[in-house]
Amino acid sequence: MAEPLVVAADWTIAEAAERQQQLLKVLEAQFEDLAVDTSTITSIDSSGLQLMLALRASLRERGLSLWLLQPSEALLSACATYGLQAELLGE
């Protein structure tokens, strides 16, 4: 697995289109499991979580996995709020 992808701090509706474009570029060049360092996330809402779920689904279609490393407090809280700990964090 390559070095973890470090992501931007804000994963809210205001940045959703930009994050989607960034993730599409990553997917175009992704041929192995993807590790994402999520320690930098300071703000995330349901739009950001939907993007992560879509990324995970796209990777799964290729037989690849998504690993969210070092989840920030914001990501942990959002996953708990929406009941996505098991789905996104493997808890």
CYANA upper distance limits for C-alpha pairs under 8 A (distance plus 0.5 A):
  1 MET  CA     32 GLU  CA      7.03
  1 MET  CA     33 ASP  CA      6.71
  1 MET  CA     34 LEU  CA      7.59
  1 MET  CA     35 ALA  CA      8.00
  2 ALA  CA     34 LEU  CA      8.10
  2 ALA  CA     35 ALA  CA      8.14
  3 GLU  CA     35 ALA  CA      7.83
  4 PRO  CA     34 LEU  CA      7.72
  4 PRO  CA     35 ALA  CA      5.18
  4 PRO  CA     36 VAL  CA      5.46
  4 PRO  CA     37 ASP  CA      6.19
  5 LEU  CA     34 LEU  CA      8.19
  5 LEU  CA     35 ALA  CA      6.70
  5 LEU  CA     36 VAL  CA      5.09
  5 LEU  CA     37 ASP  CA      6.31
  6 VAL  CA     36 VAL  CA      6.51
  6 VAL  CA     37 ASP  CA      5.41
  6 VAL  CA     38 THR  CA      7.26
  6 VAL  CA     40 THR  CA      7.87
  7 VAL  CA     36 VAL  CA      7.65
  7 VAL  CA     37 ASP  CA      7.16
  7 VAL  CA     38 THR  CA      6.88
  7 VAL  CA     40 THR  CA      7.07
  7 VAL  CA     41 ILE  CA      7.70
  8 ALA  CA     40 THR  CA      6.97
  8 ALA  CA     41 ILE  CA      6.89
  9 ALA  CA     40 THR  CA      5.73
  9 ALA  CA     41 ILE  CA      4.57
  9 ALA  CA     42 THR  CA      5.60
  9 ALA  CA     43 SER  CA      6.93
 10 ASP  CA     15 GLU  CA      7.38
 10 ASP  CA     41 ILE  CA      6.58
 10 ASP  CA     42 THR  CA      6.60
 10 ASP  CA     43 SER  CA      5.38
 10 ASP  CA     44 ILE  CA      6.68
 11 TRP  CA     15 GLU  CA      6.61
 11 TRP  CA     16 ALA  CA      7.04
 11 TRP  CA     19 ARG  CA      7.78
 11 TRP  CA     41 ILE  CA      7.73
 11 TRP  CA     43 SER  CA      6.36
 11 TRP  CA     44 ILE  CA      4.97
 11 TRP  CA     45 ASP  CA      7.10
 11 TRP  CA     47 SER  CA      7.78
 11 TRP  CA     48 GLY  CA      5.13
 11 TRP  CA     49 LEU  CA      8.41
 12 THR  CA     16 ALA  CA      6.50
 12 THR  CA     43 SER  CA      7.13
 12 THR  CA     44 ILE  CA      5.55
 12 THR  CA     45 ASP  CA      5.59
 12 THR  CA     46 SER  CA      7.92
 12 THR  CA     47 SER  CA      6.38
 12 THR  CA     48 GLY  CA      5.92
 13 ILE  CA     17 ALA  CA      8.45
 13 ILE  CA     45 ASP  CA      7.60
 13 ILE  CA     46 SER  CA      8.43
 13 ILE  CA     47 SER  CA      5.93
 13 ILE  CA     48 GLY  CA      7.53
 15 GLU  CA     19 ARG  CA      6.60
 16 ALA  CA     20 GLN  CA      6.50
 16 ALA  CA     47 SER  CA      6.95
 16 ALA  CA     48 GLY  CA      7.03
 16 ALA  CA     51 LEU  CA      8.22
 17 ALA  CA     21 GLN  CA      6.86
 18 GLU  CA     22 GLN  CA      6.84
 19 ARG  CA     23 LEU  CA      6.64
 19 ARG  CA     51 LEU  CA      8.37
 20 GLN  CA     24 LEU  CA      6.66
 20 GLN  CA     51 LEU  CA      7.26
 21 GLN  CA     25 LYS  CA      6.92
 22 GLN  CA     26 VAL  CA      6.94
 23 LEU  CA     27 LEU  CA      6.62
 23 LEU  CA     55 LEU  CA      7.78
 24 LEU  CA     28 GLU  CA      6.74
 25 LYS  CA     29 ALA  CA      7.37
 26 VAL  CA     30 GLN  CA      6.62
 27 LEU  CA     55 LEU  CA      8.50
 27 LEU  CA     59 LEU  CA      8.26
 30 GLN  CA     34 LEU  CA      7.94
 31 PHE  CA     64 LEU  CA      8.37
 32 GLU  CA     64 LEU  CA      6.68
 32 GLU  CA     65 SER  CA      8.43
 33 ASP  CA     59 LEU  CA      8.21
 33 ASP  CA     64 LEU  CA      5.47
 33 ASP  CA     65 SER  CA      5.30
 33 ASP  CA     66 LEU  CA      6.58
 33 ASP  CA     67 TRP  CA      8.17
 34 LEU  CA     64 LEU  CA      8.10
 34 LEU  CA     65 SER  CA      6.77
 34 LEU  CA     66 LEU  CA      5.49
 34 LEU  CA     67 TRP  CA      6.62
 35 ALA  CA     66 LEU  CA      6.49
 35 ALA  CA     67 TRP  CA      5.05
 35 ALA  CA     68 LEU  CA      6.51
 35 ALA  CA     69 LEU  CA      7.21
 36 VAL  CA     66 LEU  CA      8.05
 36 VAL  CA     67 TRP  CA      6.56
 36 VAL  CA     68 LEU  CA      5.47
 36 VAL  CA     69 LEU  CA      6.25
 37 ASP  CA     68 LEU  CA      6.70
 37 ASP  CA     69 LEU  CA      5.30
 37 ASP  CA     70 GLN  CA      6.49
 37 ASP  CA     71 PRO  CA      7.89
 38 THR  CA     68 LEU  CA      6.72
 38 THR  CA     69 LEU  CA      6.34
 38 THR  CA     70 GLN  CA      6.24
 38 THR  CA     71 PRO  CA      5.50
 38 THR  CA     72 SER  CA      6.59
 38 THR  CA     75 LEU  CA      8.17
 39 SER  CA     69 LEU  CA      7.86
 39 SER  CA     70 GLN  CA      5.64
 39 SER  CA     71 PRO  CA      5.66
 39 SER  CA     72 SER  CA      5.00
 40 THR  CA     72 SER  CA      7.21
 41 ILE  CA     71 PRO  CA      8.48
 41 ILE  CA     72 SER  CA      6.49
 41 ILE  CA     74 ALA  CA      7.06
 41 ILE  CA     75 LEU  CA      7.27
 42 THR  CA     72 SER  CA      7.62
 42 THR  CA     73 GLU  CA      8.17
 42 THR  CA     74 ALA  CA      6.05
 42 THR  CA     75 LEU  CA      8.25
 43 SER  CA     74 ALA  CA      6.35
 43 SER  CA     75 LEU  CA      8.15
 44 ILE  CA     48 GLY  CA      6.05
 44 ILE  CA     49 LEU  CA      7.64
 44 ILE  CA     74 ALA  CA      6.97
 44 ILE  CA     75 LEU  CA      6.97
 44 ILE  CA     78 ALA  CA      7.25
 45 ASP  CA     49 LEU  CA      6.92
 45 ASP  CA     78 ALA  CA      7.12
 46 SER  CA     50 GLN  CA      6.55
 46 SER  CA     78 ALA  CA      8.20
 46 SER  CA     82 TYR  CA      8.43
 47 SER  CA     51 LEU  CA      6.86
 48 GLY  CA     52 MET  CA      6.92
 49 LEU  CA     53 LEU  CA      6.67
 49 LEU  CA     78 ALA  CA      8.36
 49 LEU  CA     79 CYS  CA      8.27
 50 GLN  CA     54 ALA  CA      6.56
 51 LEU  CA     55 LEU  CA      6.59
 52 MET  CA     56 ARG  CA      6.65
 52 MET  CA     88 LEU  CA      8.34
 53 LEU  CA     57 ALA  CA      6.65
 53 LEU  CA     88 LEU  CA      7.74
 54 ALA  CA     58 SER  CA      6.58
 55 LEU  CA     59 LEU  CA      6.71
 55 LEU  CA     66 LEU  CA      8.29
 56 ARG  CA     60 ARG  CA      6.62
 56 ARG  CA     65 SER  CA      7.40
 56 ARG  CA     66 LEU  CA      6.07
 57 ALA  CA     61 GLU  CA      6.75
 58 SER  CA     62 ARG  CA      7.33
 59 LEU  CA     63 GLY  CA      6.94
 59 LEU  CA     64 LEU  CA      5.40
 59 LEU  CA     65 SER  CA      6.45
 59 LEU  CA     66 LEU  CA      7.39
 60 ARG  CA     64 LEU  CA      5.53
 60 ARG  CA     65 SER  CA      6.52
 67 TRP  CA     89 LEU  CA      8.35
 68 LEU  CA     88 LEU  CA      7.85
 68 LEU  CA     89 LEU  CA      7.01
 71 PRO  CA     75 LEU  CA      6.42
 71 PRO  CA     76 LEU  CA      6.77
 72 SER  CA     76 LEU  CA      6.69
 73 GLU  CA     77 SER  CA      6.48
 74 ALA  CA     78 ALA  CA      6.66
 75 LEU  CA     79 CYS  CA      6.57
 76 LEU  CA     80 ALA  CA      6.67
 76 LEU  CA     85 GLN  CA      8.01
 77 SER  CA     81 THR  CA      6.61
 78 ALA  CA     82 TYR  CA      6.78
 79 CYS  CA     83 GLY  CA      6.20
 79 CYS  CA     84 LEU  CA      5.12
 79 CYS  CA     85 GLN  CA      5.69
 79 CYS  CA     88 LEU  CA      8.08
 80 ALA  CA     84 LEU  CA      6.74
 80 ALA  CA     85 GLN  CA      6.51
 84 LEU  CA     88 LEU  CA      6.35
 84 LEU  CA     89 LEU  CA      8.00
 85 GLN  CA     89 LEU  CA      5.56
 85 GLN  CA     90 GLY  CA      6.86
 85 GLN  CA     91 GLU  CA      5.98
 86 ALA  CA     90 GLY  CA      4.88
 86 ALA  CA     91 GLU  CA      4.98
 87 GLU  CA     91 GLU  CA      8.33
